[in-house]
Amino acid sequence: MTSYKVQELDANKLRENALTSIRLGIEDFGLTKDHPKGEGDPARALSSIRNLFAGVLLLLKYKILSSVEDPKEASSLIFVPPKNIQPIPDGEGGILWEPAGNFQKGTIDVDLIKKRLDSFDISFDWAVIQELQKARNNIEHLHPENSLNELSGLIAQLFPALRIFIEEEMSERPVEILETAWPIMLAHADFYNGILKECRERWEAAGVPTLLQSILKISQCDNCSSYLIQPDDEALDDGRSVERDEANFDYACRECGDQQSIADLLISTLHFHHGFHPTDDVDPSVASCIWCDHDTFVVSDLKCFWCEAELDYKQCYICEEPLGQEDQLNNGMCGYHAHVFEKVMKE
C-alpha cells in the first residue's frame, strides 16, 4: 500500500549528466588558462565552477540512487519529501508510516544530500563540497574578478576527493569515466601542489607565531584570493621574523605578485575563520590581547594566537561565572563580586 507518488529517475542518465558536467567544468578551466589574451577569462571560470559544483552534486545523487534496488524507493531518496508523515493501515492489523502527499518535483539540496550520504555510509570529503559552494557564491556574487585564482586552488582540492570517491565508492577508474578531463586535473593538481609546497616550506624560516601557522595555511592573497603566498624574499634575506618584525614583513603572491603585510592578513583570516565581522551586532569572537596588543585573542579558546598568553583566572571563585580578559585584575572575581568586595573593604 502506498499513499504517495514519486517520479522515477533514470540512474544511468543521472550518472552521465554528472560526468558531463564535471568534464565541461574541467574543459572550461583549461580554457581559462589558454585564453587568447594570455590571462584568465572570468566568464569561463564562472562557467567552470558552476559545472563542477552541479556535476559533483549529481554524482553524489547518482551514488545515493544506485544504493537502493527498488527504483521507486531509490527515487524517493532524491526528490524532496513531503513535510508530514502519517500512519497508514497495512491491511494486517498494523500500520505503516508513510509520507502524506506527493514528493515534490525538486531534488534534495546540499544539506539533505549530506544527510543521505551519512545514512547510507557513503564517504566523500565534505569540506571540498563546502569549498565548492563557497567559491561558487564568491565568484557569482562577491568578486568574479578573482574567479580564476579561486578556481585554481579549488581544482587542486577537488582532484584527490573525486579520485577517492570514484575509486572507493563507485569502484571505477577516474581516467575511464572522466576521459580527457582527468589528465587536465592530474597535471594541474601536481603543478599547483608543487608550488604550494614550496610556499609553505619557505614560511618555516619566517618565524610565524606557532598558533597562527594553521591560519597561514588558509590565508589567501588579499588582492587575488590565491593561496600561493610566500614570504617576501627581502624579509627572509634580512633575517626578519614575522613575530618580531611584523611591521616590516610582507607576503608575496605567486599568482599576481602583490605584496602586503602578512600580520594584517593573518589577523583578518583569523577573524574570518572564527566567524566575526566588525559590522556584526554580536560580541567579538576574537579580541585585542591585553598582553601583546594584537587582535588575536580567541575568546572561545581563552588564548592569544599571537603570544600564546592564557587567562590566569578563568572563572569567578565565588559564583563560578566565566571570566574574560577584562576581569584579570580582579584577583579571580567577576566584575560584580570585585565591586562588592571593594565596597565592603571601603566600609
LOLUMDO-549603 format. One record per residue (C-alpha): residue in one letter; chain; residue number from 1; x, y, z. Coordinates in Angstrom, 2 decimals. Example, Ala and Ser with C-alpha at 12.3 -4.5 7.8 and 13.67 -1.06 7.14 Angstrom:
// LOLUMDO-549603
NODE   type   mol   seq        xx        yy        zz
NODE      a     A     1     12.30     -4.50      7.80
NODE      s     A     2     13.67     -1.06      7.14
***
This chain:
// LOLUMDO-549603
NODE   type   mol   seq        xx        yy        zz
NODE      m     A     1      0.00      0.00      0.00
NODE      t     A     2      1.37      3.41     -0.93
NODE      s     A     3     -0.13      6.83     -0.27
NODE      y     A     4      2.32      8.92     -2.24
NODE      k     A     5      3.61      9.42     -5.76
NODE      v     A     6      7.19      9.96     -6.76
NODE      q     A     7      8.66     10.40    -10.21
NODE      e     A     8     11.20      7.70    -11.02
NODE      l     A     9     14.69      8.77    -12.05
NODE      d     A    10     16.95      7.08    -14.58
NODE      a     A    11     20.15      6.37    -12.64
NODE      n     A    12     22.25      5.93    -15.78
NODE      k     A    13     21.07      9.26    -17.19
NODE      l     A    14     21.81     10.97    -13.86
NODE      r     A    15     25.30      9.48    -13.91
NODE      e     A    16     26.01     10.65    -17.46
NODE      n     A    17     24.72     14.16    -16.68
NODE      a     A    18     27.04     14.27    -13.66
NODE      l     A    19     30.11     13.18    -15.61
NODE      t     A    20     29.29     15.54    -18.48
NODE      s     A    21     29.04     18.50    -16.10
NODE      i     A    22     32.38     17.63    -14.48
NODE      r     A    23     34.06     17.23    -17.88
NODE      l     A    24     32.67     20.58    -19.05
NODE      g     A    25     33.82     22.21    -15.82
NODE      i     A    26     37.37     20.97    -16.32
NODE      e     A    27     37.36     21.91    -20.02
NODE      d     A    28     36.25     25.44    -19.12
NODE      f     A    29     39.03     25.57    -16.54
NODE      g     A    30     41.51     24.61    -19.26
NODE      l     A    31     40.19     27.43    -21.44
NODE      t     A    32     40.73     29.98    -18.67
NODE      k     A    33     44.44     29.14    -18.82
NODE      d     A    34     44.61     29.17    -22.64
NODE      h     A    35     42.72     32.39    -23.16
NODE      p     A    36     43.99     34.22    -26.30
NODE      k     A    37     44.82     37.35    -24.30
NODE      g     A    38     47.15     35.33    -22.14
NODE      e     A    39     45.11     35.84    -19.00
NODE      g     A    40     42.23     34.13    -17.21
NODE      d     A    41     38.79     34.56    -18.73
NODE      p     A    42     36.36     35.24    -15.82
NODE      a     A    43     33.37     34.08    -17.87
NODE      r     A    44     34.97     30.67    -18.41
NODE      a     A    45     35.97     30.40    -14.75
NODE      l     A    46     32.40     31.14    -13.66
NODE      s     A    47     31.08     28.51    -16.07
NODE      s     A    48     33.68     26.06    -14.76
NODE      i     A    49     32.75     26.39    -11.10
NODE      r     A    50     29.02     26.14    -11.86
NODE      n     A    51     29.53     22.96    -13.87
NODE      l     A    52     31.86     21.41    -11.30
NODE      f     A    53     29.54     22.14     -8.39
NODE      a     A    54     26.49     20.81    -10.24
NODE      g     A    55     28.40     17.78    -11.53
NODE      v     A    56     29.73     16.69     -8.15
NODE      l     A    57     26.27     17.02     -6.56
NODE      l     A    58     24.75     14.99     -9.39
NODE      l     A    59     27.41     12.32     -8.94
NODE      l     A    60     26.59     12.09     -5.23
NODE      k     A    61     22.88     11.83     -6.05
NODE      y     A    62     23.68      9.05     -8.51
NODE      k     A    63     25.52      7.12     -5.81
NODE      i     A    64     22.59      7.55     -3.41
NODE      l     A    65     20.13      6.47     -6.11
NODE      s     A    66     22.15      3.40     -7.05
NODE      s     A    67     22.39      2.26     -3.42
NODE      v     A    68     18.76      1.07     -3.46
NODE      e     A    69     17.41     -1.63     -5.77
NODE      d     A    70     13.72     -0.63     -5.97
NODE      p     A    71     13.50      2.28     -8.50
NODE      k     A    72     10.66      3.98     -6.64
NODE      e     A    73     12.36      3.73     -3.27
NODE      a     A    74     15.60      4.97     -4.81
NODE      s     A    75     13.89      7.98     -6.38
NODE      s     A    76     12.22      8.84     -3.08
NODE      l     A    77     15.72      9.43     -1.69
NODE      i     A    78     16.46     12.06     -4.31
NODE      f     A    79     13.24     14.09     -4.52
NODE      v     A    80     12.26     16.47     -1.73
NODE      p     A    81      9.89     14.54      0.56
NODE      p     A    82      6.52     15.80      1.83
NODE      k     A    83      6.73     17.62      5.13
NODE      n     A    84      4.31     15.33      7.00
NODE      i     A    85      4.43     11.61      7.76
NODE      q     A    86      1.14      9.86      8.60
NODE      p     A    87      0.19      6.33      9.82
NODE      i     A    88     -1.41      4.12      7.15
NODE      p     A    89     -3.12      0.74      7.92
NODE      d     A    90     -1.10     -2.11      6.47
NODE      g     A    91     -4.15     -4.36      5.99
NODE      e     A    92     -2.89     -6.85      8.52
NODE      g     A    93     -3.80     -5.09     11.72
NODE      g     A    94     -0.70     -2.93     11.80
NODE      i     A    95      0.38      0.43     10.44
NODE      l     A    96      2.96      1.87      8.09
NODE      w     A    97      4.35      5.39      8.47
NODE      e     A    98      4.35      6.99      5.04
NODE      p     A    99      4.64     10.50      3.58
NODE      a     A   100      1.33     12.36      3.48
NODE      g     A   101      1.08     13.76     -0.04
NODE      n     A   102      3.36     13.52     -3.04
NODE      f     A   103      7.08     14.08     -3.23
NODE      q     A   104      7.96     17.50     -4.60
NODE      k     A   105      9.30     17.98     -8.12
NODE      g     A   106     12.61     19.40     -6.94
NODE      t     A   107     15.51     17.23     -5.84
NODE      i     A   108     17.29     17.39     -2.50
NODE      d     A   109     19.66     20.25     -1.68
NODE      v     A   110     23.20     20.18     -0.32
NODE      d     A   111     22.17     19.66      3.31
NODE      l     A   112     19.86     16.75      2.50
NODE      i     A   113     22.49     15.18      0.25
NODE      k     A   114     24.89     15.11      3.20
NODE      k     A   115     22.23     13.51      5.42
NODE      r     A   116     21.57     10.83      2.78
NODE      l     A   117     25.29     10.12      2.44
NODE      d     A   118     25.61      9.77      6.21
NODE      s     A   119     22.56      7.48      6.38
NODE      f     A   120     23.95      5.15      3.72
NODE      d     A   121     27.55      5.35      4.98
NODE      i     A   122     28.78      6.86      1.71
NODE      s     A   123     32.06      8.75      2.13
NODE      f     A   124     33.06     12.00      0.45
NODE      d     A   125     35.36     14.75      1.63
NODE      w     A   126     32.56     17.13      2.61
NODE      a     A   127     34.96     20.01      3.20
NODE      v     A   128     35.53     20.06     -0.56
NODE      i     A   129     31.77     20.41     -1.18
NODE      q     A   130     31.69     23.35      1.22
NODE      e     A   131     34.64     24.95     -0.57
NODE      l     A   132     32.93     24.39     -3.93
NODE      q     A   133     29.77     26.04     -2.67
NODE      k     A   134     31.65     28.94     -1.08
NODE      a     A   135     33.73     29.51     -4.21
NODE      r     A   136     30.66     29.46     -6.42
NODE      n     A   137     28.92     32.03     -4.21
NODE      n     A   138     32.05     34.18     -4.04
NODE      i     A   139     32.59     34.13     -7.78
NODE      e     A   140     28.95     34.85     -8.62
NODE      h     A   141     28.20     37.49     -6.01
NODE      l     A   142     31.33     38.91     -4.38
NODE      h     A   143     34.42     39.04     -6.54
NODE      p     A   144     34.11     37.50    -10.03
NODE      e     A   145     37.36     39.24    -10.96
NODE      n     A   146     39.19     36.76     -8.70
NODE      s     A   147     37.48     33.75    -10.18
NODE      l     A   148     40.50     32.14    -11.84
NODE      n     A   149     42.62     32.13     -8.71
NODE      e     A   150     39.73     30.87     -6.57
NODE      l     A   151     39.22     28.09     -9.08
NODE      s     A   152     42.88     27.18     -9.44
NODE      g     A   153     43.18     26.17     -5.79
NODE      l     A   154     39.78     24.51     -5.80
NODE      i     A   155     40.64     22.16     -8.68
NODE      a     A   156     43.70     21.00     -6.74
NODE      q     A   157     41.49     20.26     -3.69
NODE      l     A   158     38.78     18.55     -5.75
NODE      f     A   159     41.19     16.22     -7.53
NODE      p     A   160     42.03     13.85     -4.60
NODE      a     A   161     38.47     13.90     -3.20
NODE      l     A   162     36.99     12.96     -6.57
NODE      r     A   163     39.61     10.27     -7.17
NODE      i     A   164     38.94      8.59     -3.81
NODE      f     A   165     35.15      8.74     -4.28
NODE      i     A   166     35.20      7.28     -7.80
NODE      e     A   167     37.66      4.52     -6.89
NODE      e     A   168     36.37      3.54     -3.46
NODE      e     A   169     32.64      4.33     -3.56
NODE      m     A   170     31.90      3.73     -7.24
NODE      s     A   171     34.58      1.04     -7.78
NODE      e     A   172     35.57      2.61    -11.10
NODE      r     A   173     38.64      4.25    -12.62
NODE      p     A   174     38.58      8.06    -12.87
NODE      v     A   175     40.61      8.13    -16.08
NODE      e     A   176     37.98      5.94    -17.78
NODE      i     A   177     34.81      7.75    -16.75
NODE      l     A   178     36.14     11.33    -16.83
NODE      e     A   179     38.08     10.75    -20.06
NODE      t     A   180     40.08     13.81    -21.22
NODE      a     A   181     39.17     15.83    -18.13
NODE      w     A   182     41.20     13.57    -15.85
NODE      p     A   183     44.68     14.29    -17.27
NODE      i     A   184     43.93     18.03    -17.04
NODE      m     A   185     43.05     17.70    -13.35
NODE      l     A   186     46.04     15.48    -12.67
NODE      a     A   187     48.54     17.81    -14.36
NODE      h     A   188     47.12     20.91    -12.68
NODE      a     A   189     46.98     19.34     -9.22
NODE      d     A   190     50.60     18.20     -9.46
NODE      f     A   191     51.77     21.64    -10.67
NODE      y     A   192     49.68     23.63     -8.18
NODE      n     A   193     50.53     21.47     -5.18
NODE      g     A   194     54.21     21.66     -6.07
NODE      i     A   195     54.13     25.46     -5.87
NODE      l     A   196     52.02     25.35     -2.72
NODE      k     A   197     54.58     23.05     -1.11
NODE      e     A   198     57.38     25.47     -2.00
NODE      c     A   199     55.46     28.39     -0.48
NODE      r     A   200     54.76     26.56      2.77
NODE      e     A   201     58.35     25.37      3.12
NODE      r     A   202     59.60     28.96      2.80
NODE      w     A   203     57.34     30.05      5.69
NODE      e     A   204     59.12     27.59      8.00
NODE      a     A   205     62.03     30.03      8.31
NODE      a     A   206     59.85     33.12      8.68
NODE      g     A   207     59.05     32.97     12.40
NODE      v     A   208     55.26     32.82     12.13
NODE      p     A   209     53.70     32.54     15.63
NODE      t     A   210     53.03     28.85     16.31
NODE      l     A   211     49.26     29.07     16.77
NODE      l     A   212     48.88     31.14     13.61
NODE      q     A   213     50.63     28.60     11.39
NODE      s     A   214     47.35     26.74     10.82
NODE      i     A   215     45.71     30.08      9.95
NODE      l     A   216     48.51     30.76      7.44
NODE      k     A   217     47.50     27.62      5.52
NODE      i     A   218     44.01     29.01      4.86
NODE      s     A   219     45.10     32.59      4.20
NODE      q     A   220     44.54     33.96      0.70
NODE      c     A   221     46.13     36.87     -1.13
NODE      d     A   222     44.12     39.98     -0.32
NODE      n     A   223     44.35     41.09     -3.94
NODE      c     A   224     43.56     37.94     -5.95
NODE      s     A   225     42.43     35.33     -3.38
NODE      s     A   226     45.20     32.86     -4.24
NODE      y     A   227     46.59     30.51     -1.59
NODE      l     A   228     50.01     30.67     -3.29
NODE      i     A   229     51.60     33.21     -0.98
NODE      q     A   230     55.17     33.09      0.27
NODE      p     A   231     57.45     35.27      2.44
NODE      d     A   232     58.94     38.32      0.79
NODE      d     A   233     62.50     37.41     -0.31
NODE      e     A   234     63.99     40.59      1.11
NODE      a     A   235     62.49     39.96      4.55
NODE      l     A   236     63.90     36.43      4.62
NODE      d     A   237     67.31     37.52      3.36
NODE      d     A   238     67.48     40.15      6.11
NODE      g     A   239     66.70     37.51      8.74
NODE      r     A   240     63.46     39.15      9.77
NODE      s     A   241     60.80     37.30     11.77
NODE      v     A   242     57.02     37.71     11.42
NODE      e     A   243     56.65     37.53     15.20
NODE      r     A   244     59.41     40.02     15.89
NODE      d     A   245     59.36     42.29     12.81
NODE      e     A   246     55.72     42.28     11.80
NODE      a     A   247     55.72     45.90     10.60
NODE      n     A   248     58.42     45.10      8.04
NODE      f     A   249     57.40     41.64      6.90
NODE      d     A   250     55.27     41.20      3.78
NODE      y     A   251     53.94     38.20      1.92
NODE      a     A   252     54.44     37.94     -1.85
NODE      c     A   253     51.77     36.34     -4.04
NODE      r     A   254     52.96     33.85     -6.68
NODE      e     A   255     49.79     34.43     -8.74
NODE      c     A   256     49.52     38.22     -9.01
NODE      g     A   257     52.79     39.49     -7.48
NODE      d     A   258     51.04     41.61     -4.85
NODE      q     A   259     52.87     42.31     -1.58
NODE      q     A   260     51.12     43.23      1.67
NODE      s     A   261     51.56     42.84      5.42
NODE      i     A   262     51.47     39.19      6.47
NODE      a     A   263     50.45     40.20     10.00
NODE      d     A   264     47.38     42.04      8.72
NODE      l     A   265     46.47     39.07      6.53
NODE      l     A   266     46.84     36.55      9.35
NODE      i     A   267     44.71     38.63     11.71
NODE      s     A   268     41.93     39.21      9.18
NODE      t     A   269     41.92     35.49      8.30
NODE      l     A   270     41.76     34.57     11.99
NODE      h     A   271     38.72     36.82     12.45
NODE      f     A   272     37.03     35.41      9.34
NODE      h     A   273     37.80     31.82     10.36
NODE      h     A   274     36.09     32.38     13.70
NODE      g     A   275     33.08     33.96     12.05
NODE      f     A   276     33.47     37.50     13.35
NODE      h     A   277     32.94     40.60     11.25
NODE      p     A   278     33.30     44.10     12.71
NODE      t     A   279     29.87     45.10     11.35
NODE      d     A   280     28.07     42.27     13.16
NODE      d     A   281     25.97     43.27     16.15
NODE      v     A   282     27.40     40.48     18.31
NODE      d     A   283     30.16     40.14     20.84
NODE      p     A   284     33.51     39.65     19.11
NODE      s     A   285     34.84     36.10     18.89
NODE      v     A   286     38.38     37.48     18.54
NODE      a     A   287     39.50     40.39     20.72
NODE      s     A   288     42.57     42.52     21.36
NODE      c     A   289     45.06     40.75     23.61
NODE      i     A   290     45.86     42.67     26.83
NODE      w     A   291     49.37     41.21     26.85
NODE      c     A   292     50.66     41.75     23.29
NODE      d     A   293     48.02     44.19     21.97
NODE      h     A   294     47.31     42.14     18.83
NODE      d     A   295     43.73     41.46     17.75
NODE      t     A   296     44.36     37.75     18.12
NODE      f     A   297     42.80     36.70     21.45
NODE      v     A   298     40.33     33.93     20.56
NODE      v     A   299     37.55     34.13     23.12
NODE      s     A   300     36.37     30.53     22.74
NODE      d     A   301     39.90     29.21     23.31
NODE      l     A   302     40.72     31.70     26.09
NODE      k     A   303     44.08     32.12     24.40
NODE      c     A   304     46.00     34.59     22.26
NODE      f     A   305     47.08     33.13     18.93
NODE      w     A   306     49.97     35.60     18.64
NODE      c     A   307     51.75     35.50     22.01
NODE      e     A   308     50.02     32.32     23.36
NODE      a     A   309     49.03     34.10     26.59
NODE      e     A   310     46.20     32.46     28.51
NODE      l     A   311     43.92     33.69     31.27
NODE      d     A   312     45.25     33.34     34.83
NODE      y     A   313     41.68     33.31     36.15
NODE      k     A   314     39.07     31.50     34.05
NODE      q     A   315     36.09     31.60     36.41
NODE      c     A   316     34.97     33.58     39.43
NODE      y     A   317     35.86     31.67     42.59
NODE      i     A   318     32.66     32.98     44.23
NODE      c     A   319     29.92     32.48     41.61
NODE      e     A   320     31.90     30.39     39.07
NODE      e     A   321     30.93     32.69     36.21
NODE      p     A   322     33.39     32.58     33.27
NODE      l     A   323     35.93     35.40     33.34
NODE      g     A   324     37.29     37.38     30.42
NODE      q     A   325     40.40     39.43     29.85
NODE      e     A   326     38.75     42.46     31.45
NODE      d     A   327     38.40     40.51     34.73
NODE      q     A   328     42.04     39.50     35.11
NODE      l     A   329     42.88     42.36     37.50
NODE      n     A   330     40.07     41.34     39.88
NODE      n     A   331     42.09     38.57     41.57
NODE      g     A   332     39.83     35.72     40.47
NODE      m     A   333     36.49     37.51     40.81
NODE      c     A   334     33.94     38.64     38.25
NODE      g     A   335     33.25     42.34     37.89
NODE      y     A   336     30.21     42.23     40.14
NODE      h     A   337     31.88     40.45     43.05
NODE      a     A   338     35.02     42.55     42.67
NODE      h     A   339     32.83     45.64     43.02
NODE      v     A   340     31.08     44.17     46.08
NODE      f     A   341     34.43     43.25     47.63
NODE      e     A   342     35.83     46.73     47.02
NODE      k     A   343     32.74     48.30     48.56
NODE      v     A   344     32.95     46.10     51.66
NODE      m     A   345     36.64     46.90     52.09
NODE      k     A   346     35.91     50.63     51.95
NODE      e     A   347     33.27     50.32     54.67
***
